Amino acid sequence: MISPPVLPSNEIVFALCVVSILLVPFVGVGLTLINTGLGRSRSAGHSMMASLCVMAIAALVYFVCGFAWQGFPGIPAHVLIAGGKSWDWIAAQPFFLRKLNLDGSAASLAVWLQMMSVGIAALIPLGSGGDRWRLRAICFSTAILAGWTYPVFAHWVWGGGWLAQLGVNSGMAHGFLDAGGSSTIHVVGGLTALSIAWILGPRRGKYSSNGMPSAIPGHNVTYVLAGCLFALTGWIGLNSAGAFLFTGVEGRRIILIAINTIIAAASAGLTAALVTRVRFTKPDASLTANGWIGGLVASSAACALLQPAEMMIVGIIAGALVTFSVEWFEFGLRVDDPGGAVSVHAIAGIWGLLALGLLARFPDNQSGQWLAQVIGVATLLGFVLPTAYALNWLLDRFHPQRVGIEGERQGMDLHELGAEAYPEFITHTEEYLPH
């Protein structure tokens, strides 16, 4: 049995890590409520059911083969020799967690955290595919993400892979850094969401004959705003557990991590509310919620490395970016993304990664951190996005991912589940007000 050499430094850190991981499912609850609330009422039950299936499939697939590809620092991996240096590219572990002691070691805690984190990444595309994505196709796509796309990139960042080695092998400060998952969870999920939106195409009635988008408002803003509060609770745990396990910060940093997480969400949400108030004369609740989550996403990369004033700047920029990005994707690229998943998770996540390179200061004053972060972002855009698109495109060739026209008109609840979420109150209509 392999026992990883990296262990929690003391019982206090171990306890804090366990408590933090226990909070992580609240992120899934929050994203589920947001995705459901921003969709149509006739697909609400389908959205909730799909979220439950996604979390279950992601955890099982990660257990079967995901960790085998991801691994953990100090565990054997396949390497390539380039320039006389060894570069890890994928872990070398047996399937089903064999030969790994589940005894409270850092690796075993990482498995526990990752079985939920990969589910969170897989929930993100549900926001972009809402109201038209088949449940069976969702399950297959989740298996692809949890079994290959996520663990391979996560190995490069969190498993001792080549992005993490940029510091040692190429002198780029500390190598690519991401404490809480801005890249591994959110940008990976956001780029997969973009792929799904491209493959599925826009919802019926979204674009007029002249290409102008119509507003299809979410059916329950209460779900959306409640989801923001659930997500904040879980994000504190997600950022804290990731920082303990993957950057080795000391236990007392949990206060800084929690404060930074709250400040990023608050500043981003208020910025989004202010921007929409100025532009539309009244604050927009759904965009404010997207800004709030975008601030959380941006906070994850450097949650343990920045001071609160710096994190406020990160949050303000994230809130503004998300607000304008949603409109840019909808009008400029004709991407129908009901939940704003691409803007919230991909765009805000990329900003958070770059902000770490710009603002983080280290005691050793090593240079090159910015370049390492840029290389990581380039890898996300140059590897993860094409891989996610290609694998889901192939899936679509063998098993069409979009529901038929009649199914979309009828609603995903009736068409795929046989029952409506709101049988007494639902109203079917294709009439929406233009922007």
N, C-alpha and C positions, 0 to 999 in steps of 0.2 A: 504494500500500500504506500502511495506517495503522500508524504506530509510536506506541504509547502513551507519554505523557510521563513516566510513573512508572516508574523503573528501580531495580533493587537498588542500594543505596548504594555497594557495593564488592564486590570479588571474594570476600571472605570470606563476606559475607552470601549472595552467590549460591551459593557452594559449600555452605554450611549449609542453604540452602533446597533445593537439589537432593538432598542426603543425606536431609533430612527427608521429602521427597516419596517417596523410594525406600522409606521405612519404612511408608508409609501402607497398602499392601496387607495388612500384617499385621492391621490392624483388620478387614478383610474376612474373613481367615482365622479370626480369633477369633470374630466374630459367627456365621460359618457353623458352626463347631464347637459353639457354644452352642445355636443354634437346632436343630441336629441332635440333640445330646445330650438336650435337654429334650423332644424328640418321641418318638413310639413307634418301636420297632425296625423295624416293618414299613413305615415311611415314611422310613427313614434315607437310603437311596440317592436317593430323590426329593428330599429336602431338599438334599442336596449338589448334585445335578444342577440344581435350581432356582436355587441360589446362583450357580453358574457361569453359567447363562443370564442371571440378573439383572445380574451384573457386565458381561457382554458387551453386552446390549441397552442398558443405561444408558449405557455409554461411547459406543456408536455413535449413539444418539439425541442425546446431548449434543453429539457432534461435528456431527451434521446440523443441529440447530436449537437445542439448549439454550443454547450460548454466544451465539447470535444474540439470544436474549431476555435473557440475564444481562449480558453485556458486562463492562466493567471501568472503574474511574474514569478519566476523561479521554477515553474513547471515546464517539462520538456516541450520543445516546439521544433517545427521544421524550419531550417534556416537556409538562406542563400548567401554565398560569399561574393561580395562585390567590392572592388577597391581594397582587397585584403582585409575587409571587415565583415563580421557576421551580422546578417539582418534577419530577424524573425519575420516570417510571413503568415504562418498559421500554426495553431497549437497542435500537439501530437498526443491527444488523449483518447482513451477508449470511450465508446458510447455508453449511455446509461449511467454516467458518473462512476463507472467502475474504477478502482484503484485510487479513489479520492476519499480521504477520511472526513466524514461529516461530524467533526468533533469540536467545532467552535474556532477552527483555524480561520485565518483571513480568507483563504480560498473558499472554504465552505460558506462563510458569510457572504462572499461575493456571489456564489451560486444562488443563494436565497434571494439576494437583492436583484440579481439579473433575471431570475424567473418572473419577477414582477415588472422589471424595467423593460424587458423585451415586449411584454404585453402592452405597456404604455406606448411604446414606439408603434406597435401594430394598431392601436386605437386611433392614432392620428389620421391615417388615410380614410377612416370612416367619415371624417368631417368633410372630405372632398368628394367622396363617392355617394353621399347621402341621397336618398329618394330614388335611386336607380341602380344600385349595385346589388347583385344577387347574393344571397346568403351563402350558397355553396362556393361561389367564386371568392367571397370574402375569406372563407375558411382556407381555401387553397392558397390564396395570396398571403395570408398570415403565416402559413407553414413555410412558404418561400422566404419571407422576411426573417422569421425566427430561426430557420434552419440554415440560412446561408448569409444573406445580406448583412443582417445585424451582427452576428458573431464574428464574421471575418473582419469587418471594420473595427468592432470593439476590441478584437485581439490587437490590432495595430495601435490602438490608443491605450487600452486598459490591461492588455494581456502581455505587455512587454514587447510588443511588435515594433515594426520599423519606424512608425511615426514617433513612438515614445523614445526610440533610440537616436533620434536626430541630435539630441544634445551630446550623448556620449560619442557617437560615431562621426558627427559632422560639426561639432562645436556650436550648435545652435542652442545656447543656454540650457534649459531643462528639457528640451524636446517638446513635442506637441503636448499641450496640457488641456485637460478638461475634467474638472473635479466632479461635477454633478450630472453631466450628460448632455450638454448643449449640442454636441456633435453626435455622439453615439446613439442617443435616444431621439432627440428632437429634430436635428437636421436629417438624419437617416429617415425618420418617420415622415418629415415634411417633404422630402424629395420623392419618397414613395407615393405620398399623397398627390404630388404634381403628376407623377407618371399615371396614376389611376385616373385623375381628372382628364388628362389628355386621351387616354384610351377609351374611357366611357363617353366622352363628349358632354355637352351641356344638357341640362334638363329640358324637357319639352316646355315651351313657353318662355324660356329664359331670354332668348334673343329674337328680335323681330326680323322681318325680311331685310331691313336695311342694316342689320348688325348691331342695333342698339339694345343693351341689356335692360330687362325689366326687373323691378324689385320683387323678389319672392320672399316676403318676411318670414322669419322664424315663428313657429307657432306658440312658443312659451318662453318668454323672456325671464320668467321667474326661475325656470330650470337653469337658464344660462347664468344668471347672477348667483344663484346658489352654488352652481358648479365652480364659480371662481373662488368662493370661500372654502369649499372642500379641497380644491386644488392647492390653495395656499398652505393649508395644514399638511397635506402630503408632501408638498415641495420642500418644506423645511426638513422633513425626514429624508427625502431623496437626495438633496444637496449635502446634508450632513453625512449620511452613510457613504455616499460616493467619495466625499473628501477624506473620510477616515480610511477607507479601503484602498483608494487609488492614488491619493497624493500623500498619505501618511501624516496628515496634520495631527497635532496634539488635541486632547479632549477639550481643553478650554476654548478652542476655536469655535465650538458649537454656538457660542453666544454671538460671535461675529457673523457666522454663517446664517443664523436665524434672522438677525437684524438686517443683514444685506438682502436676504430673500424678501422680507417684508417691504423694505424700502424700494426695491426694484419693482415689485408688483404695484405698490401704491403710486409711485411716481409715474410709471408707465400708464396705469389706468387713468389717473387724473389728466395726464397729457393727452390721451386719446379723447377723453371727455371734452377737454378744452378745445382741441383741434376741431372736433365735430360741432361744438357749440359755435365757434367762429365761422366755420364753413357753411353750416346748415341752419343756423340761428337757434338750434336746440341740440343738446347733447344726445348722441345716439347710443342706446344701451348696449346693442350687440357689438358695436365697434369699441366701446369702452371695455367690455368684457374681453374682447380679443386683445386689446392693448394690455390689459391686466395680465393675461396669460403670456403674452409676448414678453413682458417684463420678467416674469418668472423664468421663461426659457432663457432669456439673455443672462439672467443672474447665475445660472448653473455653472458655467465654465469657470468663472473666477470668484465664486461665492466665498471662498476661504482666503482669497489673496488681495482683495481690494478693500479700501476703507469705505465706510458708509457714504461719505460725500461723493466719492468716485462712483459708487454703485448707483447713487441717485442720477448721476449723469447718464450712466448706462441705461437706466430705466426710462428716463425722459426721451432719449433718442430711440429706444426700442418702441415706446408707445407711438411716437410720430411715424416711425418706419412702418409699423404694422398698419396704421390708419391709411397711409397713402399707398402702401403695397397692395392692400385688398382692392382698391379702386384700379390700380395699374394692371393687375392680373385680370380683373373682370372686364375692363374697357379695352386695354391695350393688347392683351394676349388672348382674350376671349376664353379664359379659363373659368369655368363655373365651379366655384369652390364654396358650397353652402356654409361650411363651418369656418372658413378663413384659415384652414389648416396650413396651407403653403406659406402664407404670410406670417402667421403666428409662430410656427415651429421652424421652418426653413430660414426665412429671412431674419427673424429675431435671433435664432440660434447662431447663424453666421456672424451677425453683429456681436453677439456675446463672445464668440471665439476671438474675433479681431480685437475687441475691447480689452481682452486679457493681454494680448501682445502689446497694445498701446499703453495701458495704464498700470499694469502690475509691476511692482518693484520687488526685487529679491535681495537678500542680504549680501550675496556674493557678487552682485552687480555684473553678472555675465550678460553678454550681448547676444543677439540673435533670436530672442524669443518671438519677436514679431514675424520673422521669416518662417520660423517653425509653424506658427499659427496659420500663416498664408498657405504653406504647403499642405497643411491639414485641410483647409477649406478647398483648395484646388483638388485634393484627392476626393473629397465629397462630391464635388461637381463633375470631376472627370472619371470617377469610378462608380460611386454609389448611384448617382442618377442614371447613367446609361445601363448599369446592371439591373436596377429596379425596373426600369422601363422595358428592357429586353425580356426579362423573365416574366413580367406580367403580360407583355405583348404575346409571348409564346403561349402562356396560359389562355389568353383570350382566343387564340387560334384554335385550340383544342376544346375549350369550354367557354363560350361567350360570357363575358362578365356582366354585360348590361342586360337588365330585364327588358322584355318586349314592350311595345307601345301600349298594349292593352293593360299589361301589368303596372306600368308607370301611371297610367290614367286612373286605374282602379285604386292604386295605393299599395305600397309594399306589405302593409299589415294583412290586408285581405288576400292579396295575390300569393304571398309566400308563407304566411302564418295561418290564414283562414279565419282571422278574427281581428277586429279593430281595437286599438288602444282606448279610443273614446267612442264607443258604439252609440251613445245617446246624443253626442254633441258634434260629431264630425260633419264638416261641410266640404264637398268636393267642388272645386272650381279651377278653371284655367285662366281666370281674369286677374291680372296684376297691374298695378299702377306703374308707369315708366318712371325712371329716375328723374 
